């Protein structure tokens, strides 16, 4: 069994982030013993943005959204999540 290293004490969060970005965490943590946690009631915060699209693109989005019986803004969000490889919120 490989002996795990001890993580150093950090002066601040920036130093800690820099450290974990440059080392392999498996030298410090036995991930096979990690617990799985789920936060089912955690709400994502959102904020409005302005996004300029061609009128033809908006019209196409509205047509597709009508076919799917959903608001076109919801469809746009789904496309963005899918493009980023994220689950829909």
VMD Tcl script that builds the backbone (N, CA, C; Angstrom):
set m [mol new atoms 267]
animate dup $m
set s [atomselect $m all]
$s set {name element resname resid chain x y z} {
  {N N UNK 1 A 0.833 -1.181 0.000}
  {CA C UNK 1 A 0.000 0.000 0.000}
  {C C UNK 1 A 0.880 1.249 0.000}
  {N N UNK 2 A 0.550 2.181 -0.840}
  {CA C UNK 2 A 1.311 3.422 -0.926}
  {C C UNK 2 A 0.881 4.358 0.193}
  {N N UNK 3 A 1.839 4.953 0.832}
  {CA C UNK 3 A 1.552 5.884 1.922}
  {C C UNK 3 A 1.169 7.238 1.325}
  {N N UNK 4 A 0.081 7.807 1.827}
  {CA C UNK 4 A -0.388 9.093 1.322}
  {C C UNK 4 A 0.428 10.239 1.907}
  {N N UNK 5 A 0.634 11.261 1.100}
  {CA C UNK 5 A 1.329 12.462 1.553}
  {C C UNK 5 A 0.363 13.340 2.329}
  {N N UNK 6 A 0.907 14.183 3.198}
  {CA C UNK 6 A 0.089 15.153 3.933}
  {C C UNK 6 A 0.042 16.447 3.146}
  {N N UNK 7 A -1.138 16.996 3.025}
  {CA C UNK 7 A -1.278 18.285 2.343}
  {C C UNK 7 A -0.685 19.372 3.237}
  {N N UNK 8 A -0.016 20.340 2.651}
  {CA C UNK 8 A 0.569 21.417 3.448}
  {C C UNK 8 A -0.494 22.370 3.980}
  {N N UNK 9 A -0.103 23.203 4.916}
  {CA C UNK 9 A -0.975 24.284 5.392}
  {C C UNK 9 A -0.885 25.410 4.371}
  {N N UNK 10 A -1.994 26.054 4.121}
  {CA C UNK 10 A -2.037 27.105 3.112}
  {C C UNK 10 A -2.281 28.457 3.755}
  {N N UNK 11 A -1.642 29.491 3.188}
  {CA C UNK 11 A -1.816 30.859 3.690}
  {C C UNK 11 A -3.197 31.392 3.340}
  {N N UNK 12 A -3.673 30.996 2.144}
  {CA C UNK 12 A -4.967 31.514 1.694}
  {C C UNK 12 A -5.542 30.553 0.646}
  {N N UNK 13 A -6.759 30.856 0.211}
  {CA C UNK 13 A -7.449 29.995 -0.743}
  {C C UNK 13 A -6.752 29.969 -2.105}
  {N N UNK 14 A -6.168 31.092 -2.501}
  {CA C UNK 14 A -5.461 31.153 -3.787}
  {C C UNK 14 A -4.257 30.204 -3.789}
  {N N UNK 15 A -3.505 30.167 -2.691}
  {CA C UNK 15 A -2.363 29.249 -2.580}
  {C C UNK 15 A -2.833 27.790 -2.630}
  {N N UNK 16 A -3.947 27.515 -1.945}
  {CA C UNK 16 A -4.479 26.157 -1.937}
  {C C UNK 16 A -4.926 25.749 -3.339}
  {N N UNK 17 A -5.606 26.632 -4.044}
  {CA C UNK 17 A -6.060 26.333 -5.412}
  {C C UNK 17 A -4.874 26.087 -6.331}
  {N N UNK 18 A -3.838 26.907 -6.200}
  {CA C UNK 18 A -2.638 26.742 -7.037}
  {C C UNK 18 A -1.979 25.386 -6.757}
  {N N UNK 19 A -1.922 24.999 -5.493}
  {CA C UNK 19 A -1.325 23.721 -5.112}
  {C C UNK 19 A -2.087 22.553 -5.748}
  {N N UNK 20 A -3.412 22.524 -5.572}
  {CA C UNK 20 A -4.206 21.403 -6.078}
  {C C UNK 20 A -4.247 21.374 -7.604}
  {N N UNK 21 A -4.015 22.512 -8.239}
  {CA C UNK 21 A -3.972 22.546 -9.695}
  {C C UNK 21 A -2.679 21.949 -10.255}
  {N N UNK 22 A -1.630 21.903 -9.456}
  {CA C UNK 22 A -0.354 21.417 -9.988}
  {C C UNK 22 A 0.036 20.017 -9.497}
  {N N UNK 23 A -0.657 19.474 -8.494}
  {CA C UNK 23 A -0.305 18.139 -7.989}
  {C C UNK 23 A -1.369 17.114 -8.358}
  {N N UNK 24 A -1.004 15.852 -8.255}
  {CA C UNK 24 A -1.950 14.760 -8.450}
  {C C UNK 24 A -2.580 14.453 -7.095}
  {N N UNK 25 A -3.893 14.657 -6.990}
  {CA C UNK 25 A -4.562 14.496 -5.697}
  {C C UNK 25 A -4.514 13.058 -5.182}
  {N N UNK 26 A -4.292 12.089 -6.066}
  {CA C UNK 26 A -4.235 10.693 -5.599}
  {C C UNK 26 A -3.012 10.430 -4.737}
  {N N UNK 27 A -2.038 11.339 -4.741}
  {CA C UNK 27 A -0.894 11.221 -3.828}
  {C C UNK 27 A -1.290 11.639 -2.412}
  {N N UNK 28 A -2.424 12.329 -2.289}
  {CA C UNK 28 A -2.841 12.896 -1.010}
  {C C UNK 28 A -4.171 12.343 -0.499}
  {N N UNK 29 A -4.981 11.796 -1.394}
  {CA C UNK 29 A -6.323 11.352 -1.021}
  {C C UNK 29 A -6.563 9.948 -1.570}
  {N N UNK 30 A -7.106 9.068 -0.744}
  {CA C UNK 30 A -7.510 7.742 -1.202}
  {C C UNK 30 A -8.962 7.841 -1.663}
  {N N UNK 31 A -9.145 8.074 -2.959}
  {CA C UNK 31 A -10.479 8.325 -3.506}
  {C C UNK 31 A -11.368 7.090 -3.438}
  {N N UNK 32 A -10.796 5.904 -3.245}
  {CA C UNK 32 A -11.624 4.693 -3.141}
  {C C UNK 32 A -12.442 4.703 -1.852}
  {N N UNK 33 A -12.038 5.514 -0.890}
  {CA C UNK 33 A -12.759 5.609 0.382}
  {C C UNK 33 A -13.641 6.854 0.465}
  {N N UNK 34 A -13.699 7.599 -0.622}
  {CA C UNK 34 A -14.501 8.826 -0.621}
  {C C UNK 34 A -15.986 8.482 -0.599}
  {N N UNK 35 A -16.750 9.303 0.076}
  {CA C UNK 35 A -18.192 9.126 0.125}
  {C C UNK 35 A -18.833 9.872 -1.038}
  {N N UNK 36 A -19.909 9.307 -1.565}
  {CA C UNK 36 A -20.663 9.994 -2.612}
  {C C UNK 36 A -21.745 10.835 -1.945}
  {N N UNK 37 A -21.801 12.098 -2.302}
  {CA C UNK 37 A -22.803 13.005 -1.755}
  {C C UNK 37 A -23.679 13.514 -2.881}
  {N N UNK 38 A -24.933 13.726 -2.574}
  {CA C UNK 38 A -25.884 14.249 -3.547}
  {C C UNK 38 A -26.641 15.399 -2.896}
  {N N UNK 39 A -26.887 16.445 -3.657}
  {CA C UNK 39 A -27.625 17.600 -3.167}
  {C C UNK 39 A -28.842 17.819 -4.069}
  {N N UNK 40 A -29.885 16.996 -3.912}
  {CA C UNK 40 A -31.010 17.046 -4.843}
  {C C UNK 40 A -31.818 18.336 -4.795}
  {N N UNK 41 A -31.788 19.034 -3.679}
  {CA C UNK 41 A -32.590 20.251 -3.556}
  {C C UNK 41 A -31.801 21.525 -3.817}
  {N N UNK 42 A -30.566 21.375 -4.256}
  {CA C UNK 42 A -29.731 22.532 -4.540}
  {C C UNK 42 A -30.242 23.229 -5.792}
  {N N UNK 43 A -30.531 24.493 -5.669}
  {CA C UNK 43 A -31.047 25.266 -6.801}
  {C C UNK 43 A -29.902 26.019 -7.459}
  {N N UNK 44 A -29.829 25.915 -8.780}
  {CA C UNK 44 A -28.844 26.691 -9.516}
  {C C UNK 44 A -29.297 28.143 -9.558}
  {N N UNK 45 A -28.387 29.043 -9.338}
  {CA C UNK 45 A -28.748 30.442 -9.475}
  {C C UNK 45 A -28.581 30.828 -10.934}
  {N N UNK 46 A -29.395 31.721 -11.374}
  {CA C UNK 46 A -29.299 32.158 -12.760}
  {C C UNK 46 A -29.382 33.677 -12.798}
  {N N UNK 47 A -28.942 34.224 -13.894}
  {CA C UNK 47 A -29.071 35.653 -14.098}
  {C C UNK 47 A -29.339 35.907 -15.569}
  {N N UNK 48 A -30.084 36.924 -15.849}
  {CA C UNK 48 A -30.404 37.212 -17.245}
  {C C UNK 48 A -29.193 37.757 -17.995}
  {N N UNK 49 A -29.118 37.411 -19.273}
  {CA C UNK 49 A -28.068 37.936 -20.139}
  {C C UNK 49 A -28.716 38.462 -21.415}
  {N N UNK 50 A -27.988 39.270 -22.128}
  {CA C UNK 50 A -28.432 39.720 -23.436}
  {C C UNK 50 A -27.642 38.955 -24.481}
  {N N UNK 51 A -28.354 38.378 -25.424}
  {CA C UNK 51 A -27.730 37.597 -26.466}
  {C C UNK 51 A -28.332 38.024 -27.795}
  {N N UNK 52 A -27.504 38.533 -28.667}
  {CA C UNK 52 A -27.993 38.980 -29.970}
  {C C UNK 52 A -27.884 37.847 -30.986}
  {N N UNK 53 A -29.034 37.523 -31.589}
  {CA C UNK 53 A -29.099 36.476 -32.606}
  {C C UNK 53 A -29.769 37.044 -33.853}
  {N N UNK 54 A -29.479 36.441 -34.978}
  {CA C UNK 54 A -30.157 36.837 -36.200}
  {C C UNK 54 A -31.647 36.539 -36.073}
  {N N UNK 55 A -32.472 37.396 -36.649}
  {CA C UNK 55 A -33.921 37.212 -36.598}
  {C C UNK 55 A -34.300 35.846 -37.170}
  {N N UNK 56 A -33.633 35.413 -38.220}
  {CA C UNK 56 A -33.941 34.112 -38.826}
  {C C UNK 56 A -33.670 32.959 -37.848}
  {N N UNK 57 A -32.634 33.106 -37.022}
  {CA C UNK 57 A -32.316 32.074 -36.028}
  {C C UNK 57 A -33.392 32.051 -34.953}
  {N N UNK 58 A -33.810 33.228 -34.502}
  {CA C UNK 58 A -34.859 33.315 -33.475}
  {C C UNK 58 A -36.155 32.706 -34.011}
  {N N UNK 59 A -36.495 33.030 -35.251}
  {CA C UNK 59 A -37.714 32.474 -35.839}
  {C C UNK 59 A -37.650 30.949 -35.928}
  {N N UNK 60 A -36.486 30.429 -36.318}
  {CA C UNK 60 A -36.307 28.966 -36.392}
  {C C UNK 60 A -36.433 28.341 -34.998}
  {N N UNK 61 A -35.846 28.999 -33.989}
  {CA C UNK 61 A -35.958 28.512 -32.609}
  {C C UNK 61 A -37.415 28.499 -32.159}
  {N N UNK 62 A -38.154 29.549 -32.488}
  {CA C UNK 62 A -39.561 29.623 -32.093}
  {C C UNK 62 A -40.386 28.531 -32.774}
  {N N UNK 63 A -40.092 28.269 -34.050}
  {CA C UNK 63 A -40.792 27.194 -34.763}
  {C C UNK 63 A -40.532 25.849 -34.095}
  {N N UNK 64 A -39.256 25.569 -33.810}
  {CA C UNK 64 A -38.880 24.296 -33.186}
  {C C UNK 64 A -39.501 24.178 -31.794}
  {N N UNK 65 A -39.488 25.277 -31.035}
  {CA C UNK 65 A -40.059 25.270 -29.690}
  {C C UNK 65 A -41.563 25.009 -29.751}
  {N N UNK 66 A -42.241 25.597 -30.737}
  {CA C UNK 66 A -43.680 25.357 -30.896}
  {C C UNK 66 A -43.948 23.875 -31.167}
  {N N UNK 67 A -43.111 23.263 -32.015}
  {CA C UNK 67 A -43.248 21.829 -32.300}
  {C C UNK 67 A -43.104 21.000 -31.024}
  {N N UNK 68 A -42.209 21.440 -30.154}
  {CA C UNK 68 A -41.941 20.712 -28.902}
  {C C UNK 68 A -42.815 21.172 -27.753}
  {N N UNK 69 A -43.683 22.161 -28.016}
  {CA C UNK 69 A -44.605 22.707 -27.016}
  {C C UNK 69 A -43.872 23.207 -25.775}
  {N N UNK 70 A -42.904 24.094 -26.006}
  {CA C UNK 70 A -42.147 24.697 -24.911}
  {C C UNK 70 A -41.767 26.122 -25.279}
  {N N UNK 71 A -41.459 26.949 -24.291}
  {CA C UNK 71 A -40.983 28.306 -24.584}
  {C C UNK 71 A -39.636 28.253 -25.318}
  {N N UNK 72 A -39.429 29.168 -26.240}
  {CA C UNK 72 A -38.187 29.124 -27.026}
  {C C UNK 72 A -36.958 29.412 -26.178}
  {N N UNK 73 A -37.108 30.210 -25.098}
  {CA C UNK 73 A -35.956 30.445 -24.229}
  {C C UNK 73 A -35.514 29.148 -23.545}
  {N N UNK 74 A -36.480 28.319 -23.188}
  {CA C UNK 74 A -36.160 27.019 -22.579}
  {C C UNK 74 A -35.405 26.144 -23.571}
  {N N UNK 75 A -35.832 26.178 -24.824}
  {CA C UNK 75 A -35.150 25.411 -25.856}
  {C C UNK 75 A -33.709 25.898 -26.040}
  {N N UNK 76 A -33.517 27.199 -26.026}
  {CA C UNK 76 A -32.161 27.754 -26.140}
  {C C UNK 76 A -31.290 27.240 -24.998}
  {N N UNK 77 A -31.827 27.267 -23.766}
  {CA C UNK 77 A -31.059 26.773 -22.611}
  {C C UNK 77 A -30.712 25.294 -22.775}
  {N N UNK 78 A -31.667 24.511 -23.264}
  {CA C UNK 78 A -31.394 23.088 -23.470}
  {C C UNK 78 A -30.275 22.885 -24.486}
  {N N UNK 79 A -30.295 23.654 -25.566}
  {CA C UNK 79 A -29.237 23.550 -26.576}
  {C C UNK 79 A -27.876 23.928 -25.976}
  {N N UNK 80 A -27.859 24.965 -25.157}
  {CA C UNK 80 A -26.598 25.385 -24.531}
  {C C UNK 80 A -26.079 24.297 -23.595}
  {N N UNK 81 A -26.957 23.769 -22.727}
  {CA C UNK 81 A -26.544 22.697 -21.813}
  {C C UNK 81 A -26.014 21.489 -22.588}
  {N N UNK 82 A -26.741 21.103 -23.641}
  {CA C UNK 82 A -26.324 19.951 -24.440}
  {C C UNK 82 A -24.977 20.206 -25.092}
  {N N UNK 83 A -24.775 21.411 -25.635}
  {CA C UNK 83 A -23.512 21.765 -26.277}
  {C C UNK 83 A -22.335 21.742 -25.317}
  {N N UNK 84 A -22.612 22.034 -24.053}
  {CA C UNK 84 A -21.564 22.022 -23.026}
  {C C UNK 84 A -21.418 20.650 -22.364}
  {N N UNK 85 A -22.272 19.708 -22.758}
  {CA C UNK 85 A -22.203 18.369 -22.162}
  {C C UNK 85 A -22.700 18.340 -20.731}
  {N N UNK 86 A -23.627 19.240 -20.418}
  {CA C UNK 86 A -24.151 19.325 -19.051}
  {C C UNK 86 A -25.587 18.808 -19.024}
  {N N UNK 87 A -26.021 18.262 -17.892}
  {CA C UNK 87 A -27.428 17.865 -17.790}
  {C C UNK 87 A -28.313 19.111 -17.749}
  {N N UNK 88 A -29.475 19.011 -18.301}
  {CA C UNK 88 A -30.406 20.144 -18.281}
  {C C UNK 88 A -30.822 20.450 -16.862}
  {N N UNK 89 A -30.960 21.718 -16.577}
  {CA C UNK 89 A -31.361 22.127 -15.219}
  {C C UNK 89 A -32.863 22.091 -15.082}
}
mol reanalyze $m
mol bondsrecalc $m
mol representation Tube
mol addrep $m
